[in-house]
Structure formats: C-alpha cells, structure tokens
C-alpha cells in the first residue's frame, strides 16, 4: 500500500506503507515520512501525479487498537 510521487522533470519518489500524504489548498501536496517524522511539501508544478496502492488513502493513517 505504498505510494509514488512523480515530478514533471525529475525522478519519482517512492514512499512506504506507513508514510502519509494529504492534498492541501492550491494543489499543495504534503508527504509525511513515518520513519523520520519529517514532512515534505510539494507546491503545484513540483509534482505531477501521485499513484497509491490499493487502500492507501490520503490523510493520517489510523491504526486499529
């Protein structure tokens, strides 16, 4: 259930199952990497497409307890 962010003029970035993404206002894409806790922001024009595996929806990951 990982996802890939493709960029217009560069290589694609692959993320893992526990990483998250959110679509914010004005085409801003937020990606949070679970292993480091870092967030990355890609403005519209710096990312082209996001391809997610089945069941990997935008927003924070919720874990069943």
N, C-alpha and C positions, 0 to 999 in steps of 0.2 A: 504494500500500500504506500509506497514511496511516491515522490513526485519529482518532476524535472521542470526547470525554468529555462526556456530558450530565449536567447538575446538576439537582436537584429544583426549585429556584426561580430559576434564572438561565439565562444563555445557555450554549450549548455551546462547548467549547474544541476547536479543530482543531489537530492535530499532523502533522508531516511524516513522510516515509518513513524518515528516519534517526533519528527520535525513538523512544524505547522506553517500554514500560510493564511493570509487574510487579504481580501481586496478592499482597499480603503478608498476614500473620495478621490476623484480626479484621476483614476487609473493607477494610483499608488499601490504597489504590491509589498506587503510586509511578510518576511520569512523569519521564523524563529527556529534556531538550531538548538535542539534539546540538550545535546552533549556539552555545549559551551554556555548556553543561556543567552547567547548573542542574538540580536535582532538586526536584520538587514532590510533596507528599504530601497525599492527599485521604482523610480518615477516612470510614468508613462513614457514610452520611447526608449527606455533602457531594457525593457523586457518585451518579448514578442508574444509568447504563449506559455501557458502552464499546463502540463499534462500530468494528471494524478492517477494513481492506481485505483481500482475499484474500492469504494468505501472510504477513501481519503478525502474528506470534505473540508472546505475552508473553515477556519476558526480554531479555537483551542481544542486540544484532544482531551476527551473526558475518559477517565478510567473507571471501570466498574470496581466496586469495593465489595 
